[in-house]
Amino acid sequence: MNRFFDIPSDLQHDWFGLIVLHLREALLPVLGGLLLALPLAQLCARLRWLYPPVLWVTTVLYAIPSLAFFVVLIDYTGQTELTVMIPLTVYTLVVLVPAIVDGVRSVPQETLAAATAMGFGPVRRYVQVQLPIATPAIIAGLRVATVSSISLVSVGMLIGNQGALGNLLHDAQIYNRPELAWNSVLTTAALAVLVDALLVGVRVLLTPWMPSGAAAARTRKEAAAR
């Protein structure tokens, strides 16, 4: 067990340091992607003709292998965390933009009309009416984007030990220590599960009007019985 947590000195971090580094490299791109997706999704919701080309562009960008992204960026950003985080930010858009657009479009027209009648402008209506109602869809997109980002950070090991926990996979081969690979896989999976559970908790706090999982199941059964 001691060897499981015995991190080689070439990684310049202990186990907890690698976890912090991994979360930083994974979550900052999700935050950046969300900040980009919110105004972009609002444009797509208002200008319906814009949505198909935006979705096409984000899908094409998502299809670019991360290693190819790294090769293009490395001449500009070097072997740094930024080289890893820029592609991860771009990848989140393919999930977050559709999630936000679907959530915003699900807001009833009557609700929007009432907000307009109360004097809400486009920005205020979007922030105070549409986004709160779209929260469940946005959180669902964030869950997918976050888990994906936590997984993809490990690919950064290919550009100068920028993969956080993924660097353990590289060292497992160099030092012939398979327990390092297990450490990387299990810790990454645990982080994904914990962060996903945290996002579920955030959704529950932000949307107290929504039924819990058990209550929702009972509601579906009652509806089916009718």
C-alpha positions as CSV (number, residue, x, y, z in Angstrom):
1,M,0.0,0.0,0.0
2,N,2.9,2.4,0.7
3,R,4.2,1.9,-2.8
4,F,0.7,2.7,-4.1
5,F,1.1,6.3,-2.8
6,D,4.9,6.5,-3.3
7,I,5.0,9.0,-6.1
8,P,8.3,9.2,-8.0
9,S,10.2,12.5,-7.4
10,D,10.3,13.4,-11.1
11,L,6.6,14.3,-11.0
12,Q,7.4,17.1,-8.4
13,H,4.1,16.5,-6.6
14,D,2.9,14.1,-4.0
15,W,-0.4,12.3,-4.4
16,F,-2.6,15.1,-3.1
17,G,-0.7,17.6,-5.2
18,L,-1.4,15.6,-8.3
19,I,-5.1,15.5,-7.4
20,V,-5.2,19.3,-7.0
21,L,-3.4,19.7,-10.3
22,H,-5.7,17.3,-12.0
23,L,-8.8,19.1,-10.7
24,R,-7.4,22.4,-11.8
25,E,-6.6,21.3,-15.3
26,A,-10.0,19.6,-15.6
27,L,-12.4,22.1,-14.0
28,L,-11.0,25.4,-15.3
29,P,-11.7,24.4,-18.9
30,V,-15.3,23.5,-17.9
31,L,-15.7,26.9,-16.3
32,G,-14.2,28.5,-19.4
33,G,-16.4,26.5,-21.7
34,L,-19.5,27.5,-19.7
35,L,-18.6,31.2,-19.9
36,L,-18.3,30.8,-23.7
37,A,-21.4,28.6,-24.1
38,L,-23.8,30.9,-22.2
39,P,-23.8,33.8,-24.6
40,L,-23.3,31.6,-27.6
41,A,-26.3,29.5,-26.7
42,Q,-28.4,32.6,-26.2
43,L,-27.6,33.7,-29.7
44,C,-28.5,30.3,-31.0
45,A,-31.8,30.3,-29.1
46,R,-32.7,33.8,-30.5
47,L,-31.3,33.2,-34.0
48,R,-32.4,29.7,-34.9
49,W,-30.6,29.7,-38.2
50,L,-27.3,30.1,-36.3
51,Y,-27.7,26.9,-34.2
52,P,-26.9,24.3,-37.0
53,P,-23.6,25.9,-38.1
54,V,-22.5,26.5,-34.5
55,L,-23.3,22.9,-33.6
56,W,-21.4,21.7,-36.7
57,V,-18.3,23.7,-35.8
58,T,-18.3,22.5,-32.2
59,T,-18.7,18.9,-33.4
60,V,-15.9,19.2,-35.9
61,L,-13.6,20.7,-33.2
62,Y,-14.5,17.9,-30.8
63,A,-13.5,15.4,-33.5
64,I,-10.0,16.7,-33.6
65,P,-7.7,14.4,-31.6
66,S,-6.3,16.0,-28.5
67,L,-2.8,15.1,-29.5
68,A,-3.2,17.0,-32.8
69,F,-4.5,19.9,-30.8
70,F,-1.4,19.8,-28.6
71,V,0.9,19.7,-31.6
72,V,-0.7,22.8,-33.0
73,L,-0.7,24.7,-29.7
74,I,2.7,23.7,-28.4
75,D,4.5,26.2,-30.6
76,Y,2.5,29.0,-29.1
77,T,1.9,28.0,-25.5
78,G,4.8,25.5,-24.9
79,Q,4.7,22.5,-22.7
80,T,2.4,24.1,-20.2
81,E,-1.0,23.5,-18.6
82,L,-2.5,26.0,-21.0
83,T,-1.7,23.6,-23.9
84,V,-3.9,21.0,-22.2
85,M,-6.7,23.3,-21.0
86,I,-7.4,25.1,-24.3
87,P,-8.5,21.9,-26.1
88,L,-10.5,20.7,-23.1
89,T,-12.3,24.1,-23.1
90,V,-13.1,23.7,-26.8
91,Y,-14.4,20.1,-26.3
92,T,-16.9,21.2,-23.6
93,L,-18.7,23.4,-26.1
94,V,-20.1,20.4,-28.0
95,V,-21.9,19.3,-24.8
96,L,-22.7,22.6,-23.1
97,V,-24.1,24.6,-26.1
98,P,-26.8,22.1,-27.0
99,A,-27.7,21.6,-23.3
100,I,-28.1,25.3,-22.7
101,V,-30.0,25.8,-26.0
102,D,-32.4,23.0,-25.1
103,G,-32.9,24.3,-21.6
104,V,-33.6,27.9,-22.7
105,R,-36.0,26.8,-25.5
106,S,-37.9,24.7,-22.9
107,V,-39.0,27.9,-21.1
108,P,-42.8,28.4,-21.8
109,Q,-43.6,31.4,-24.0
110,E,-46.2,32.5,-21.5
111,T,-43.4,32.8,-18.9
112,L,-41.3,34.9,-21.3
113,A,-44.3,37.1,-22.2
114,A,-45.1,37.7,-18.5
115,A,-41.4,38.7,-17.8
116,T,-41.5,41.1,-20.8
117,A,-44.8,42.6,-19.5
118,M,-43.1,43.2,-16.2
119,G,-40.4,45.3,-17.9
120,F,-37.6,42.7,-18.2
121,G,-35.2,43.4,-21.0
122,P,-33.5,40.6,-23.0
123,V,-30.5,40.3,-20.7
124,R,-32.4,40.4,-17.5
125,R,-35.0,38.0,-18.8
126,Y,-32.2,35.6,-19.9
127,V,-30.4,35.8,-16.5
128,Q,-33.4,35.9,-14.1
129,V,-36.0,33.8,-16.0
130,Q,-34.5,31.6,-18.7
131,L,-31.3,30.4,-17.0
132,P,-33.0,29.4,-13.7
133,I,-35.6,27.4,-15.5
134,A,-32.9,25.8,-17.7
135,T,-30.7,24.9,-14.7
136,P,-31.5,21.1,-14.8
137,A,-30.5,20.9,-18.5
138,I,-27.4,23.0,-17.9
139,I,-26.3,20.9,-14.9
140,A,-26.9,17.7,-17.0
141,G,-24.5,19.1,-19.6
142,L,-22.0,20.2,-17.0
143,R,-22.0,16.7,-15.6
144,V,-21.1,15.1,-18.9
145,A,-18.5,17.9,-19.8
146,T,-16.9,17.6,-16.3
147,V,-16.5,13.8,-16.3
148,S,-15.1,13.9,-19.8
149,S,-12.7,16.7,-18.9
150,I,-11.4,14.8,-15.8
151,S,-10.8,11.8,-18.0
152,L,-9.0,13.7,-20.9
153,V,-6.6,15.6,-18.6
154,S,-4.5,12.4,-18.5
155,V,-3.6,12.7,-22.2
156,G,-1.5,15.7,-21.2
157,M,1.2,13.2,-20.1
158,L,2.2,13.2,-23.7
159,I,3.5,16.7,-23.6
160,G,6.0,17.0,-20.8
161,N,4.3,15.6,-17.8
162,Q,1.2,17.9,-18.0
163,G,-1.3,15.1,-17.4
164,A,-1.5,15.4,-13.6
165,L,-2.6,11.9,-12.4
166,G,-2.1,10.7,-16.0
167,N,1.6,11.2,-15.5
168,L,1.5,8.1,-13.2
169,L,0.7,6.0,-16.3
170,H,4.0,7.1,-17.9
171,D,6.0,6.5,-14.8
172,A,4.4,3.1,-14.3
173,Q,6.1,2.0,-17.6
174,I,9.4,3.7,-16.9
175,Y,9.8,2.3,-13.4
176,N,8.0,-1.0,-14.0
177,R,5.5,-0.2,-11.2
178,P,2.0,-1.2,-12.2
179,E,0.6,0.0,-8.9
180,L,1.2,3.6,-10.2
181,A,-1.1,2.8,-13.2
182,W,-3.8,1.5,-10.8
183,N,-3.4,4.6,-8.7
184,S,-3.9,6.8,-11.7
185,V,-7.0,4.9,-13.0
186,L,-8.7,4.5,-9.6
187,T,-8.0,8.0,-8.4
188,T,-9.2,9.6,-11.7
189,A,-12.4,7.5,-11.6
190,A,-13.0,8.4,-7.9
191,L,-12.6,12.1,-8.7
192,A,-15.1,11.8,-11.6
193,V,-17.7,10.2,-9.3
194,L,-17.2,12.7,-6.5
195,V,-17.4,15.7,-8.7
196,D,-20.5,14.3,-10.5
197,A,-22.2,13.7,-7.1
198,L,-21.3,17.3,-6.2
199,L,-23.0,18.6,-9.3
200,V,-26.1,16.6,-8.5
201,G,-26.1,18.2,-5.1
202,V,-25.8,21.7,-6.7
203,R,-28.7,20.9,-9.0
204,V,-30.8,19.8,-6.0
205,L,-29.9,23.1,-4.1
206,L,-30.6,25.3,-7.2
207,T,-33.8,23.5,-8.2
208,P,-35.7,22.7,-4.9
209,W,-39.0,22.5,-6.9
210,M,-37.8,19.5,-8.8
211,P,-38.7,16.1,-7.3
212,S,-35.9,13.9,-6.0
213,G,-35.0,10.6,-7.8
214,A,-37.3,8.5,-5.6
215,A,-40.2,11.1,-5.8
216,A,-39.8,11.3,-9.6
217,A,-39.9,7.5,-9.8
218,R,-43.1,7.4,-7.8
219,T,-44.6,10.2,-10.0
220,R,-43.8,8.2,-13.1
221,K,-45.4,5.0,-11.7
222,E,-48.5,6.9,-10.6
223,A,-48.8,8.4,-14.1
224,A,-48.4,5.0,-15.7
225,A,-51.0,3.5,-13.4
226,R,-53.5,6.1,-14.6
